[in-house]
Amino acid sequence: MKQFSELGIETSLKSFEGDKISPESVLNKNIKVIAFKIQDSKYKDKGNGKCLHMQIELNGEKRVLFTGSGYLMDTIQKVKEADFPFTTIIIKENRRFEFT
């Protein structure tokens, strides 16, 4: 009988590390975006019902950023996997968050 470790199975789920940080806490600051995932939001009645989870680095520390920003979700999905990680600044333009 085989051991589980011999099966060569890897999870496709991404686990992020670091303390949670709000988008407002990183506004106008240079951050490194390492990875992201989009999941159903616990606030189903707001926005598109989805939540963007980003593994970021701020001042050399890994953090996890959660947002319901549809604009950020749409934009980050257009970044090619080969272009991760990348640096950016999140700004607030007309009440929405944007990458610069």
Secondary structure, 3 states (H helix, E strand, C coil): CCCHHHCCCCCCCCCCCCEEECHHHHECCEEEEEEEEEEECCCCCCCCCEEEEEEEEECCEEEEEEECCHHHHHHHCCCCHHHCCEEEEEEEECCEEEEC
